[in-house]
Amino acid sequence: MSFRYDPFDPAVMADPPAYYRVLREQYPVYYLEQWDTYALSRFADIWKVLEVNDGTFVASEGTLPSAAVLAAHNDGPVPDPPLHPLPFHANFDAPLYDEVRRATATPFRPRKIAALATRIRELANERLDVLLPRGHFDLTAEYAGIVAASVVCDLVGLPTDLAGDVLATVNAGSLAEPGSGVEVADARPGYLDHLIPVVARRRAGEGDEVPIADNLLGYRLPDGAALTDHEAAVQMLGVFIGGTETVPKIVAHGLWELSSRPDQLAAVTEDVAATVPIAREEMIRYCAPAQWFARTLRRPFTLHGITIRPGQRIISLIASANRDEREYPAPDDFVWNRPIERLLAFGRGQHFCLGSHLARLEITIMVTEWLRRVPEFHVDAARASRPPSSFQWGWNSIPVEVG
């Protein structure tokens, strides 16, 4: 009876896996009375819920609602937000969500992603050329973070010399005051300061093509209205935030895990072309920083004998699913060649991560180029840091020394 889980509790987010183990074992559908929300912790349950795309679960209150949003309990289904001004499209159900997602999807089709390999490899080696002579630097922020942010800059029409600013802006946006969580994406103006000028330039026909911005400018809402510069920029936030925030933490943390297991590191470095794509999947499972995503019910749904009512919410604890003993034997162990048949780190169903192919390519290339050029490295664990957040548990800083 003394157990209590709350993602907005700093004590929980200091060590979420310990709480997830209890949830999976004893409380697979855990009710958070203060937020009128149920937390799901088992892989199979989350897999089942996320495959339901019939309007039962919607993100009309946001995929990462703050404590202020969850504190207001709903008396029945919550409708989609108003069209004007248009918030982030993930807050809508089909068909608007699907239409805007398609407008932003052009650069993420598999063939276009494959064509980015040379550019990503070039960016990775440019960073290593700068960093390796220094002997010590930050693996997350200065290597993987700058490479990933540079790729995002290319995709959204920003010069790559802004990569450091983009990375800092996104990392600052994921921080949270204890007990509050983060605000919804379109309430973070620092992001839009980068993106609105891009949309304005493309509306004026200036500069090179930016397929994401160009497609959004050509999109029309159900009432026939075009998007404003602000509204179009808001729809680009998924690429801007997701592409910048997640990959660097997986790359840096994954390399740290390998370095702390010399036998595994030796096995992976024997033939990086063959082994890194396998190790990459374990890095994603073990190191992905996102902890949960929320949905609000529009229809009753029953799980483990508990019926969740319209207007109530669920949070799918993706990070708990990634450590579920029922899906992965010895899940708290990092095993570079672990067989992984299913993975939830990129979500599932309607909201499956648009950038999953790009993320896998970036991780593969950054890890490969690192192992190819850095035969020895040591992580300064005492100086590594995980800033407070209600929805992610990722290493923003991993200092490293290279031999």
TORKOL-4160 file (C-alpha; in steps of 0.2 Angstrom, whole numbers, padded with zeros to 4 digits, m for minus):
403
<pt num="1" X="0000" Y="0000" Z="0000"/>
<pt num="2" X="0015" Y="0012" Z="0002"/>
<pt num="3" X="0020" Y="0010" Z="m0017"/>
<pt num="4" X="0016" Y="0026" Z="m0027"/>
<pt num="5" X="0020" Y="0029" Z="m0045"/>
<pt num="6" X="0019" Y="0047" Z="m0053"/>
<pt num="7" X="0029" Y="0052" Z="m0068"/>
<pt num="8" X="0029" Y="0070" Z="m0061"/>
<pt num="9" X="0038" Y="0064" Z="m0045"/>
<pt num="10" X="0057" Y="0068" Z="m0046"/>
<pt num="11" X="0060" Y="0053" Z="m0035"/>
<pt num="12" X="0052" Y="0042" Z="m0048"/>
<pt num="13" X="0061" Y="0049" Z="m0062"/>
<pt num="14" X="0078" Y="0048" Z="m0053"/>
<pt num="15" X="0076" Y="0029" Z="m0055"/>
<pt num="16" X="0061" Y="0024" Z="m0066"/>
<pt num="17" X="0066" Y="0006" Z="m0069"/>
<pt num="18" X="0064" Y="0002" Z="m0051"/>
<pt num="19" X="0046" Y="0008" Z="m0051"/>
<pt num="20" X="0042" Y="m0001" Z="m0068"/>
<pt num="21" X="0047" Y="m0018" Z="m0061"/>
<pt num="22" X="0034" Y="m0016" Z="m0047"/>
<pt num="23" X="0021" Y="m0010" Z="m0059"/>
<pt num="24" X="0023" Y="m0024" Z="m0071"/>
<pt num="25" X="0023" Y="m0037" Z="m0057"/>
<pt num="26" X="0009" Y="m0030" Z="m0046"/>
<pt num="27" X="0000" Y="m0016" Z="m0055"/>
<pt num="28" X="m0001" Y="m0018" Z="m0074"/>
<pt num="29" X="m0015" Y="m0006" Z="m0075"/>
<pt num="30" X="m0011" Y="0007" Z="m0061"/>
<pt num="31" X="m0023" Y="0021" Z="m0057"/>
<pt num="32" X="m0016" Y="0038" Z="m0054"/>
<pt num="33" X="m0030" Y="0046" Z="m0045"/>
<pt num="34" X="m0023" Y="0064" Z="m0045"/>
<pt num="35" X="m0023" Y="0064" Z="m0064"/>
<pt num="36" X="m0037" Y="0052" Z="m0067"/>
<pt num="37" X="m0025" Y="0042" Z="m0078"/>
<pt num="38" X="m0020" Y="0024" Z="m0079"/>
<pt num="39" X="m0002" Y="0019" Z="m0082"/>
<pt num="40" X="0001" Y="0003" Z="m0093"/>
<pt num="41" X="0018" Y="m0005" Z="m0090"/>
<pt num="42" X="0018" Y="m0022" Z="m0098"/>
<pt num="43" X="0024" Y="m0025" Z="m0116"/>
<pt num="44" X="0010" Y="m0035" Z="m0122"/>
<pt num="45" X="m0003" Y="m0023" Z="m0115"/>
<pt num="46" X="0005" Y="m0008" Z="m0123"/>
<pt num="47" X="0007" Y="m0017" Z="m0140"/>
<pt num="48" X="m0012" Y="m0021" Z="m0139"/>
<pt num="49" X="m0017" Y="m0004" Z="m0135"/>
<pt num="50" X="m0006" Y="0005" Z="m0148"/>
<pt num="51" X="m0013" Y="m0006" Z="m0162"/>
<pt num="52" X="m0031" Y="0001" Z="m0159"/>
<pt num="53" X="m0033" Y="0014" Z="m0172"/>
<pt num="54" X="m0052" Y="0016" Z="m0172"/>
<pt num="55" X="m0053" Y="0032" Z="m0162"/>
<pt num="56" X="m0054" Y="0024" Z="m0145"/>
<pt num="57" X="m0038" Y="0032" Z="m0140"/>
<pt num="58" X="m0034" Y="0050" Z="m0146"/>
<pt num="59" X="m0021" Y="0063" Z="m0142"/>
<pt num="60" X="m0033" Y="0078" Z="m0141"/>
<pt num="61" X="m0025" Y="0083" Z="m0124"/>
<pt num="62" X="m0007" Y="0080" Z="m0131"/>
<pt num="63" X="0005" Y="0066" Z="m0132"/>
<pt num="64" X="0014" Y="0073" Z="m0117"/>
<pt num="65" X="0001" Y="0083" Z="m0107"/>
<pt num="66" X="0008" Y="0093" Z="m0093"/>
<pt num="67" X="0002" Y="0091" Z="m0075"/>
<pt num="68" X="m0009" Y="0106" Z="m0077"/>
<pt num="69" X="m0018" Y="0098" Z="m0091"/>
<pt num="70" X="m0020" Y="0081" Z="m0082"/>
<pt num="71" X="m0026" Y="0090" Z="m0066"/>
<pt num="72" X="m0043" Y="0094" Z="m0075"/>
<pt num="73" X="m0053" Y="0078" Z="m0075"/>
<pt num="74" X="m0065" Y="0075" Z="m0090"/>
<pt num="75" X="m0083" Y="0071" Z="m0089"/>
<pt num="76" X="m0084" Y="0061" Z="m0105"/>
<pt num="77" X="m0075" Y="0061" Z="m0122"/>
<pt num="78" X="m0064" Y="0076" Z="m0126"/>
<pt num="79" X="m0066" Y="0083" Z="m0144"/>
<pt num="80" X="m0052" Y="0087" Z="m0156"/>
<pt num="81" X="m0045" Y="0105" Z="m0153"/>
<pt num="82" X="m0051" Y="0119" Z="m0163"/>
<pt num="83" X="m0044" Y="0121" Z="m0180"/>
<pt num="84" X="m0038" Y="0139" Z="m0178"/>
<pt num="85" X="m0025" Y="0142" Z="m0173"/>
<pt num="86" X="m0020" Y="0124" Z="m0178"/>
<pt num="87" X="m0010" Y="0115" Z="m0164"/>
<pt num="88" X="0002" Y="0101" Z="m0167"/>
<pt num="89" X="m0007" Y="0089" Z="m0178"/>
<pt num="90" X="m0004" Y="0074" Z="m0167"/>
<pt num="91" X="m0017" Y="0081" Z="m0156"/>
<pt num="92" X="m0030" Y="0077" Z="m0169"/>
<pt num="93" X="m0038" Y="0061" Z="m0174"/>
<pt num="94" X="m0040" Y="0055" Z="m0192"/>
<pt num="95" X="m0042" Y="0061" Z="m0205"/>
<pt num="96" X="m0033" Y="0078" Z="m0201"/>
<pt num="97" X="m0019" Y="0069" Z="m0192"/>
<pt num="98" X="m0015" Y="0057" Z="m0206"/>
<pt num="99" X="m0016" Y="0071" Z="m0219"/>
<pt num="100" X="m0004" Y="0083" Z="m0210"/>
<pt num="101" X="0008" Y="0068" Z="m0206"/>
<pt num="102" X="0009" Y="0064" Z="m0224"/>
<pt num="103" X="0013" Y="0082" Z="m0228"/>
<pt num="104" X="0028" Y="0080" Z="m0217"/>
<pt num="105" X="0033" Y="0063" Z="m0222"/>
<pt num="106" X="0041" Y="0066" Z="m0239"/>
<pt num="107" X="0059" Y="0066" Z="m0233"/>
<pt num="108" X="0057" Y="0051" Z="m0222"/>
<pt num="109" X="0052" Y="0038" Z="m0236"/>
<pt num="110" X="0065" Y="0023" Z="m0236"/>
<pt num="111" X="0073" Y="0028" Z="m0252"/>
<pt num="112" X="0076" Y="0046" Z="m0247"/>
<pt num="113" X="0083" Y="0040" Z="m0231"/>
<pt num="114" X="0095" Y="0028" Z="m0239"/>
<pt num="115" X="0101" Y="0043" Z="m0250"/>
<pt num="116" X="0106" Y="0052" Z="m0234"/>
<pt num="117" X="0119" Y="0039" Z="m0228"/>
<pt num="118" X="0134" Y="0048" Z="m0237"/>
<pt num="119" X="0129" Y="0065" Z="m0229"/>
<pt num="120" X="0127" Y="0058" Z="m0212"/>
<pt num="121" X="0144" Y="0049" Z="m0213"/>
<pt num="122" X="0152" Y="0065" Z="m0219"/>
<pt num="123" X="0145" Y="0074" Z="m0204"/>
<pt num="124" X="0150" Y="0061" Z="m0192"/>
<pt num="125" X="0168" Y="0061" Z="m0198"/>
<pt num="126" X="0169" Y="0080" Z="m0198"/>
<pt num="127" X="0165" Y="0080" Z="m0180"/>
<pt num="128" X="0177" Y="0067" Z="m0176"/>
<pt num="129" X="0191" Y="0076" Z="m0185"/>
<pt num="130" X="0187" Y="0091" Z="m0174"/>
<pt num="131" X="0185" Y="0081" Z="m0158"/>
<pt num="132" X="0198" Y="0067" Z="m0158"/>
<pt num="133" X="0213" Y="0078" Z="m0157"/>
<pt num="134" X="0206" Y="0086" Z="m0141"/>
<pt num="135" X="0207" Y="0069" Z="m0132"/>
<pt num="136" X="0192" Y="0073" Z="m0121"/>
<pt num="137" X="0175" Y="0080" Z="m0125"/>
<pt num="138" X="0156" Y="0076" Z="m0123"/>
<pt num="139" X="0150" Y="0061" Z="m0132"/>
<pt num="140" X="0132" Y="0066" Z="m0132"/>
<pt num="141" X="0132" Y="0084" Z="m0135"/>
<pt num="142" X="0148" Y="0087" Z="m0145"/>
<pt num="143" X="0148" Y="0071" Z="m0156"/>
<pt num="144" X="0131" Y="0063" Z="m0158"/>
<pt num="145" X="0121" Y="0078" Z="m0153"/>
<pt num="146" X="0129" Y="0090" Z="m0166"/>
<pt num="147" X="0128" Y="0076" Z="m0180"/>
<pt num="148" X="0110" Y="0073" Z="m0177"/>
<pt num="149" X="0105" Y="0092" Z="m0175"/>
<pt num="150" X="0115" Y="0095" Z="m0192"/>
<pt num="151" X="0104" Y="0082" Z="m0200"/>
<pt num="152" X="0088" Y="0090" Z="m0193"/>
<pt num="153" X="0095" Y="0107" Z="m0199"/>
<pt num="154" X="0096" Y="0100" Z="m0217"/>
<pt num="155" X="0079" Y="0093" Z="m0216"/>
<pt num="156" X="0070" Y="0109" Z="m0210"/>
<pt num="157" X="0080" Y="0121" Z="m0220"/>
<pt num="158" X="0092" Y="0128" Z="m0207"/>
<pt num="159" X="0111" Y="0131" Z="m0210"/>
<pt num="160" X="0121" Y="0117" Z="m0201"/>
<pt num="161" X="0131" Y="0130" Z="m0191"/>
<pt num="162" X="0115" Y="0132" Z="m0181"/>
<pt num="163" X="0116" Y="0114" Z="m0175"/>
<pt num="164" X="0123" Y="0119" Z="m0158"/>
<pt num="165" X="0109" Y="0131" Z="m0155"/>
<pt num="166" X="0096" Y="0119" Z="m0161"/>
<pt num="167" X="0102" Y="0105" Z="m0149"/>
<pt num="168" X="0103" Y="0117" Z="m0134"/>
<pt num="169" X="0085" Y="0123" Z="m0138"/>
<pt num="170" X="0078" Y="0106" Z="m0139"/>
<pt num="171" X="0087" Y="0099" Z="m0123"/>
<pt num="172" X="0081" Y="0115" Z="m0113"/>
<pt num="173" X="0063" Y="0111" Z="m0119"/>
<pt num="174" X="0064" Y="0094" Z="m0111"/>
<pt num="175" X="0068" Y="0100" Z="m0094"/>
<pt num="176" X="0054" Y="0100" Z="m0081"/>
<pt num="177" X="0051" Y="0109" Z="m0064"/>
<pt num="178" X="0047" Y="0095" Z="m0051"/>
<pt num="179" X="0029" Y="0091" Z="m0051"/>
<pt num="180" X="0024" Y="0100" Z="m0067"/>
<pt num="181" X="0030" Y="0091" Z="m0082"/>
<pt num="182" X="0033" Y="0100" Z="m0099"/>
<pt num="183" X="0021" Y="0111" Z="m0109"/>
<pt num="184" X="0013" Y="0105" Z="m0125"/>
<pt num="185" X="0025" Y="0107" Z="m0140"/>
<pt num="186" X="0017" Y="0123" Z="m0148"/>
<pt num="187" X="0019" Y="0132" Z="m0131"/>
<pt num="188" X="0038" Y="0132" Z="m0133"/>
<pt num="189" X="0042" Y="0148" Z="m0143"/>
<pt num="190" X="0061" Y="0145" Z="m0143"/>
<pt num="191" X="0058" Y="0131" Z="m0156"/>
<pt num="192" X="0047" Y="0142" Z="m0167"/>
<pt num="193" X="0060" Y="0156" Z="m0167"/>
<pt num="194" X="0070" Y="0144" Z="m0178"/>
<pt num="195" X="0056" Y="0137" Z="m0189"/>
<pt num="196" X="0044" Y="0152" Z="m0193"/>
<pt num="197" X="0058" Y="0161" Z="m0203"/>
<pt num="198" X="0060" Y="0145" Z="m0213"/>
<pt num="199" X="0042" Y="0145" Z="m0217"/>
<pt num="200" X="0041" Y="0163" Z="m0221"/>
<pt num="201" X="0056" Y="0162" Z="m0233"/>
<pt num="202" X="0048" Y="0147" Z="m0242"/>
<pt num="203" X="0031" Y="0156" Z="m0243"/>
<pt num="204" X="0041" Y="0170" Z="m0252"/>
<pt num="205" X="0049" Y="0158" Z="m0264"/>
<pt num="206" X="0066" Y="0161" Z="m0257"/>
<pt num="207" X="0080" Y="0149" Z="m0255"/>
<pt num="208" X="0081" Y="0130" Z="m0258"/>
<pt num="209" X="0067" Y="0119" Z="m0257"/>
<pt num="210" X="0062" Y="0113" Z="m0240"/>
<pt num="211" X="0049" Y="0098" Z="m0244"/>
<pt num="212" X="0042" Y="0098" Z="m0226"/>
<pt num="213" X="0038" Y="0117" Z="m0226"/>
<pt num="214" X="0033" Y="0117" Z="m0244"/>
<pt num="215" X="0021" Y="0103" Z="m0242"/>
<pt num="216" X="0013" Y="0111" Z="m0227"/>
<pt num="217" X="0011" Y="0128" Z="m0236"/>
<pt num="218" X="0002" Y="0118" Z="m0250"/>
<pt num="219" X="m0010" Y="0109" Z="m0237"/>
<pt num="220" X="m0027" Y="0115" Z="m0234"/>
<pt num="221" X="m0038" Y="0112" Z="m0218"/>
<pt num="222" X="m0055" Y="0104" Z="m0219"/>
<pt num="223" X="m0063" Y="0122" Z="m0220"/>
<pt num="224" X="m0051" Y="0126" Z="m0235"/>
<pt num="225" X="m0040" Y="0138" Z="m0225"/>
<pt num="226" X="m0021" Y="0138" Z="m0228"/>
<pt num="227" X="m0009" Y="0137" Z="m0213"/>
<pt num="228" X="m0001" Y="0152" Z="m0207"/>
<pt num="229" X="0018" Y="0153" Z="m0205"/>
<pt num="230" X="0016" Y="0150" Z="m0186"/>
<pt num="231" X="0004" Y="0135" Z="m0189"/>
<pt num="232" X="0015" Y="0127" Z="m0202"/>
<pt num="233" X="0030" Y="0129" Z="m0191"/>
<pt num="234" X="0021" Y="0120" Z="m0177"/>
<pt num="235" X="0018" Y="0105" Z="m0188"/>
<pt num="236" X="0037" Y="0104" Z="m0190"/>
<pt num="237" X="0040" Y="0102" Z="m0172"/>
<pt num="238" X="0040" Y="0083" Z="m0172"/>
<pt num="239" X="0055" Y="0083" Z="m0184"/>
<pt num="240" X="0064" Y="0097" Z="m0175"/>
<pt num="241" X="0062" Y="0089" Z="m0158"/>
<pt num="242" X="0062" Y="0071" Z="m0161"/>
<pt num="243" X="0076" Y="0071" Z="m0173"/>
<pt num="244" X="0087" Y="0081" Z="m0162"/>
<pt num="245" X="0083" Y="0074" Z="m0145"/>
<pt num="246" X="0083" Y="0055" Z="m0145"/>
<pt num="247" X="0097" Y="0049" Z="m0157"/>
<pt num="248" X="0111" Y="0057" Z="m0148"/>
<pt num="249" X="0106" Y="0050" Z="m0131"/>
<pt num="250" X="0105" Y="0032" Z="m0139"/>
<pt num="251" X="0122" Y="0033" Z="m0148"/>
<pt num="252" X="0131" Y="0040" Z="m0133"/>
<pt num="253" X="0123" Y="0029" Z="m0120"/>
<pt num="254" X="0125" Y="0014" Z="m0131"/>
<pt num="255" X="0143" Y="0017" Z="m0134"/>
<pt num="256" X="0145" Y="0019" Z="m0115"/>
<pt num="257" X="0137" Y="0002" Z="m0112"/>
<pt num="258" X="0148" Y="m0006" Z="m0124"/>
<pt num="259" X="0164" Y="0002" Z="m0116"/>
<pt num="260" X="0159" Y="m0005" Z="m0099"/>
<pt num="261" X="0158" Y="m0023" Z="m0106"/>
<pt num="262" X="0175" Y="m0026" Z="m0115"/>
<pt num="263" X="0170" Y="m0043" Z="m0121"/>
<pt num="264" X="0155" Y="m0036" Z="m0130"/>
<pt num="265" X="0165" Y="m0021" Z="m0137"/>
<pt num="266" X="0178" Y="m0033" Z="m0144"/>
<pt num="267" X="0164" Y="m0044" Z="m0152"/>
<pt num="268" X="0156" Y="m0029" Z="m0160"/>
<pt num="269" X="0172" Y="m0021" Z="m0167"/>
<pt num="270" X="0177" Y="m0037" Z="m0175"/>
<pt num="271" X="0166" Y="m0033" Z="m0190"/>
<pt num="272" X="0157" Y="m0017" Z="m0188"/>
<pt num="273" X="0147" Y="m0018" Z="m0204"/>
<pt num="274" X="0139" Y="m0035" Z="m0198"/>
<pt num="275" X="0138" Y="m0032" Z="m0180"/>
<pt num="276" X="0133" Y="m0013" Z="m0177"/>
<pt num="277" X="0115" Y="m0015" Z="m0185"/>
<pt num="278" X="0112" Y="m0029" Z="m0173"/>
<pt num="279" X="0119" Y="m0020" Z="m0158"/>
<pt num="280" X="0109" Y="m0004" Z="m0163"/>
<pt num="281" X="0093" Y="m0013" Z="m0159"/>
<pt num="282" X="0099" Y="m0017" Z="m0142"/>
<pt num="283" X="0105" Y="0001" Z="m0140"/>
<pt num="284" X="0087" Y="0007" Z="m0145"/>
<pt num="285" X="0079" Y="m0005" Z="m0133"/>
<pt num="286" X="0090" Y="m0002" Z="m0118"/>
<pt num="287" X="0095" Y="0017" Z="m0120"/>
<pt num="288" X="0080" Y="0025" Z="m0128"/>
<pt num="289" X="0076" Y="0040" Z="m0117"/>
<pt num="290" X="0057" Y="0043" Z="m0119"/>
<pt num="291" X="0047" Y="0035" Z="m0105"/>
<pt num="292" X="0029" Y="0037" Z="m0109"/>
<pt num="293" X="0016" Y="0044" Z="m0120"/>
<pt num="294" X="m0002" Y="0048" Z="m0116"/>
<pt num="295" X="m0019" Y="0046" Z="m0125"/>
<pt num="296" X="m0037" Y="0051" Z="m0119"/>
<pt num="297" X="m0051" Y="0038" Z="m0122"/>
<pt num="298" X="m0066" Y="0042" Z="m0132"/>
<pt num="299" X="m0074" Y="0025" Z="m0130"/>
<pt num="300" X="m0073" Y="0013" Z="m0115"/>
<pt num="301" X="m0059" Y="0000" Z="m0115"/>
<pt num="302" X="m0056" Y="m0014" Z="m0103"/>
<pt num="303" X="m0039" Y="m0021" Z="m0099"/>
<pt num="304" X="m0036" Y="m0034" Z="m0085"/>
<pt num="305" X="m0054" Y="m0032" Z="m0079"/>
<pt num="306" X="m0053" Y="m0013" Z="m0077"/>
<pt num="307" X="m0064" Y="m0003" Z="m0088"/>
<pt num="308" X="m0057" Y="0014" Z="m0092"/>
<pt num="309" X="m0070" Y="0027" Z="m0096"/>
<pt num="310" X="m0071" Y="0040" Z="m0110"/>
<pt num="311" X="m0062" Y="0056" Z="m0104"/>
<pt num="312" X="m0050" Y="0046" Z="m0094"/>
<pt num="313" X="m0032" Y="0044" Z="m0100"/>
<pt num="314" X="m0019" Y="0031" Z="m0101"/>
<pt num="315" X="0000" Y="0033" Z="m0101"/>
<pt num="316" X="0009" Y="0019" Z="m0111"/>
<pt num="317" X="0026" Y="0017" Z="m0101"/>
<pt num="318" X="0036" Y="0013" Z="m0117"/>
<pt num="319" X="0052" Y="0012" Z="m0107"/>
<pt num="320" X="0044" Y="m0001" Z="m0095"/>
<pt num="321" X="0039" Y="m0011" Z="m0110"/>
<pt num="322" X="0057" Y="m0011" Z="m0116"/>
<pt num="323" X="0062" Y="m0019" Z="m0099"/>
<pt num="324" X="0048" Y="m0032" Z="m0098"/>
<pt num="325" X="0054" Y="m0049" Z="m0092"/>
<pt num="326" X="0039" Y="m0057" Z="m0102"/>
<pt num="327" X="0047" Y="m0050" Z="m0118"/>
<pt num="328" X="0065" Y="m0050" Z="m0115"/>
<pt num="329" X="0074" Y="m0062" Z="m0104"/>
<pt num="330" X="0086" Y="m0053" Z="m0091"/>
<pt num="331" X="0080" Y="m0036" Z="m0098"/>
<pt num="332" X="0091" Y="m0026" Z="m0087"/>
<pt num="333" X="0106" Y="m0033" Z="m0095"/>
<pt num="334" X="0114" Y="m0025" Z="m0110"/>
<pt num="335" X="0117" Y="m0039" Z="m0123"/>
<pt num="336" X="0123" Y="m0033" Z="m0139"/>
<pt num="337" X="0117" Y="m0047" Z="m0150"/>
<pt num="338" X="0100" Y="m0050" Z="m0140"/>
<pt num="339" X="0087" Y="m0057" Z="m0152"/>
<pt num="340" X="0074" Y="m0044" Z="m0153"/>
<pt num="341" X="0058" Y="m0049" Z="m0162"/>
<pt num="342" X="0047" Y="m0034" Z="m0157"/>
<pt num="343" X="0051" Y="m0017" Z="m0151"/>
<pt num="344" X="0041" Y="m0002" Z="m0144"/>
<pt num="345" X="0054" Y="0011" Z="m0143"/>
<pt num="346" X="0047" Y="0020" Z="m0159"/>
<pt num="347" X="0029" Y="0017" Z="m0154"/>
<pt num="348" X="0016" Y="0007" Z="m0164"/>
<pt num="349" X="0001" Y="0010" Z="m0174"/>
<pt num="350" X="m0006" Y="0027" Z="m0180"/>
<pt num="351" X="0008" Y="0037" Z="m0170"/>
<pt num="352" X="0023" Y="0026" Z="m0175"/>
<pt num="353" X="0038" Y="0037" Z="m0176"/>
<pt num="354" X="0040" Y="0045" Z="m0193"/>
<pt num="355" X="0059" Y="0046" Z="m0192"/>
<pt num="356" X="0062" Y="0028" Z="m0187"/>
<pt num="357" X="0071" Y="0023" Z="m0203"/>
<pt num="358" X="0082" Y="0039" Z="m0201"/>
<pt num="359" X="0085" Y="0036" Z="m0183"/>
<pt num="360" X="0092" Y="0018" Z="m0186"/>
<pt num="361" X="0103" Y="0025" Z="m0200"/>
<pt num="362" X="0110" Y="0038" Z="m0190"/>
<pt num="363" X="0114" Y="0027" Z="m0175"/>
<pt num="364" X="0122" Y="0014" Z="m0187"/>
<pt num="365" X="0133" Y="0027" Z="m0195"/>
<pt num="366" X="0138" Y="0036" Z="m0179"/>
<pt num="367" X="0142" Y="0020" Z="m0170"/>
<pt num="368" X="0151" Y="0013" Z="m0184"/>
<pt num="369" X="0162" Y="0028" Z="m0188"/>
<pt num="370" X="0166" Y="0030" Z="m0169"/>
<pt num="371" X="0171" Y="0012" Z="m0167"/>
<pt num="372" X="0181" Y="0012" Z="m0184"/>
<pt num="373" X="0191" Y="0028" Z="m0178"/>
<pt num="374" X="0192" Y="0026" Z="m0159"/>
<pt num="375" X="0200" Y="0010" Z="m0153"/>
<pt num="376" X="0200" Y="0015" Z="m0135"/>
<pt num="377" X="0189" Y="0027" Z="m0125"/>
<pt num="378" X="0184" Y="0029" Z="m0107"/>
<pt num="379" X="0168" Y="0037" Z="m0100"/>
<pt num="380" X="0170" Y="0049" Z="m0085"/>
<pt num="381" X="0154" Y="0041" Z="m0077"/>
<pt num="382" X="0156" Y="0053" Z="m0062"/>
<pt num="383" X="0153" Y="0068" Z="m0073"/>
<pt num="384" X="0139" Y="0061" Z="m0084"/>
<pt num="385" X="0122" Y="0070" Z="m0081"/>
<pt num="386" X="0104" Y="0066" Z="m0083"/>
<pt num="387" X="0094" Y="0082" Z="m0080"/>
<pt num="388" X="0077" Y="0081" Z="m0072"/>
<pt num="389" X="0062" Y="0078" Z="m0084"/>
<pt num="390" X="0045" Y="0070" Z="m0082"/>
<pt num="391" X="0045" Y="0061" Z="m0098"/>
<pt num="392" X="0063" Y="0056" Z="m0103"/>
<pt num="393" X="0077" Y="0048" Z="m0094"/>
<pt num="394" X="0092" Y="0051" Z="m0105"/>
<pt num="395" X="0110" Y="0056" Z="m0103"/>
<pt num="396" X="0112" Y="0074" Z="m0110"/>
<pt num="397" X="0130" Y="0074" Z="m0105"/>
<pt num="398" X="0143" Y="0059" Z="m0106"/>
<pt num="399" X="0161" Y="0065" Z="m0105"/>
<pt num="400" X="0173" Y="0054" Z="m0113"/>
<pt num="401" X="0192" Y="0052" Z="m0115"/>
<pt num="402" X="0199" Y="0044" Z="m0131"/>
<pt num="403" X="0216" Y="0035" Z="m0131"/>
